[in-house]
Amino acid sequence: MAKVLILGGGFGGVIAAERLAEQLGDEHQITLVSRSRNFVFYPSLVKVAFGRCEAKDVSFDLRHAMLDRRVNFIEAEVARIDPIERKVAIAHGEIEGNISYDYLIFALGRRLATERITGFYEHAHHLLNLDKALKFGKAISNFHKGRAVIGQCAGTRLPVPVYETAFALARLLKERGERDQVRITVVSPGEFASEFEDRDAAIALEKAFAAQQIEFLPNFPIETVTQNSVLTRSGQAINHDLLMLLPPFRGSSAASYLGLTNDEGYLNVDWTMRVTGHKQIYAVGDCVNFTGPKMGHMATRQGEVAAMNLAAEIEGHEPVSHYSHELKLVIDEAGNDTIYLQKDIWNESPATIKRGRFWSWAKRAQKEYWQLSHA
Ligand SMILES: Cc1cc2nc3c(=O)[nH]c(=O)nc-3n(C[C@H](O)[C@H](O)[C@H](O)COP(=O)(O)OP(=O)(O)OC[C@H]3O[C@@H](n4cnc5c(N)ncnc54)[C@H](O)[C@@H]3O)c2cc1C
């Protein structure tokens, strides 16, 4: 019998657990540990903030969903992994102490490095979890005039909710008849849409921004936030009356200082999703050291690849599946200008860009699929 331990109940961990349960016989034990029993469909948090969707519509009960798939679920906080002794230290939760494993899938996502931006905690809104999205929603309700600044810091690696927030705010203000009273500025540490490394993507977004009178401020790496302004290291500053800022991301601290990660704490893996130099440990999702934005569909695909290869490893076979790093996303909330982008990152081929309301529907359908298949 093999003991398989999966850390993290997000896109990567849940898919890995489900695929393993399908592939492994009953003699093997699969356990998933996560700090919360709720799975949250993050791509809908912008809709939650803007009151277009309720909190209950974007989450489901993991324990229940995992039970149906004969996966043990433990609600607990992971402190550290020990790859030599093959055990995981649990800080607190339903159990305490160590859990041993034969095979590990690390899927703890990213850490929000808010400490790198002075004043972030006190003065910035973000929407990277349900509570913060609801709090930002309250601030939007009370905001009627002035300047809204929306952006990401250097190292955020998540452009979609920034663009979606700008479009959603423009639309809401228009509906309220207040669009003329608000200046919307999107700030970025780099050039326009530089995170997609694609000229056509930048042009499509630029057009959509122009249509909504949203201004874009490039090369503005925010280092300090105050009650009314954001500042770069070189002293450039702009004022804000409403601020939604995504902080820098880093890898999960549960794997840091073990020689398994790059300088930002992301786990080094190969194309099979195995952690470099460590048989029996796989990593998937936002926690891995791959270039480009960090997205849910990547975590999902990586979870599938890791599960297939881990099942093969248990049976004594070579890896059977290779991951290919592809970007696929929908920038919603822009009405007819909603953008779909698909790009093979490792091959550096040009992106496929499509526009139109259909993509908004497609994104909604994906959320419904996740929810229905785990009800
Ligand atoms: C607002 C927003 C909008 C987004 N929009 C899109 C989009 O349109 N399209 C898209 O593809 N992607 C989008 N993403 C990105 C996508 O959600 C992430 O890439 C995806 O969630 C990564 O999956 P993951 O499993 O690696 O990590 P996560 O989903 O973050 O899951 C990590 C899990 O580990 C748990 N965990 C973390 N640390 C610990 C610990 N120490 N102990 C125990 N448990 C722990 C967490 O509670 C969580 O369950 C969006 C994200 C956000 C926040």
The ligand as a Gaussian input file, in Angstrom:
#p B3LYP/6-31G(d) Opt

LIG

0 1
 C       -9.196000      37.233000      -8.061000
 C       -8.570000      36.149000      -8.878000
 C       -8.935000      35.982000     -10.203000
 C       -8.356000      34.979000     -10.983000
 N       -8.760000      34.820000     -12.266000
 C       -8.308000      33.751000     -12.980000
 C       -8.818000      33.489000     -14.275000
 O       -9.654000      34.228000     -14.803000
 N       -8.374000      32.391000     -14.931000
 C       -7.447000      31.538000     -14.376000
 O       -7.076000      30.531000     -15.011000
 N       -6.921000      31.786000     -13.156000
 C       -7.333000      32.867000     -12.451000
 N       -6.842000      33.111000     -11.195000
 C       -5.687000      32.328000     -10.729000
 C       -6.091000      30.980000     -10.128000
 O       -7.102000      31.131000      -9.196000
 C       -4.841000      30.365000      -9.487000
 O       -3.843000      30.240000     -10.452000
 C       -5.187000      29.005000      -8.898000
 O       -6.046000      29.171000      -7.807000
 C       -3.927000      28.260000      -8.486000
 O       -4.292000      27.015000      -7.986000
 P       -3.400000      26.305000      -6.876000
 O       -4.072000      25.012000      -6.576000
 O       -1.999000      26.296000      -7.268000
 O       -3.464000      27.269000      -5.618000
 P       -4.701000      27.768000      -4.782000
 O       -5.949000      27.731000      -5.565000
 O       -4.259000      29.046000      -4.171000
 O       -4.838000      26.657000      -3.652000
 C       -3.914000      26.536000      -2.606000
 C       -4.588000      25.773000      -1.489000
 O       -3.660000      25.533000      -0.451000
 C       -4.214000      25.943000       0.787000
 N       -3.069000      26.356000       1.626000
 C       -2.149000      27.315000       1.354000
 N       -1.211000      27.347000       2.321000
 C       -1.550000      26.380000       3.202000
 C       -0.948000      25.895000       4.404000
 N        0.187000      26.430000       4.896000
 N       -1.555000      24.882000       5.057000
 C       -2.693000      24.318000       4.580000
 N       -3.307000      24.729000       3.451000
 C       -2.734000      25.742000       2.771000
 C       -5.153000      27.069000       0.448000
 O       -6.097000      27.264000       1.462000
 C       -5.745000      26.537000      -0.863000
 O       -6.781000      25.612000      -0.592000
 C       -7.400000      34.115000     -10.408000
 C       -7.029000      34.271000      -9.069000
 C       -7.613000      35.273000      -8.312000
 C       -7.193000      35.424000      -6.871000

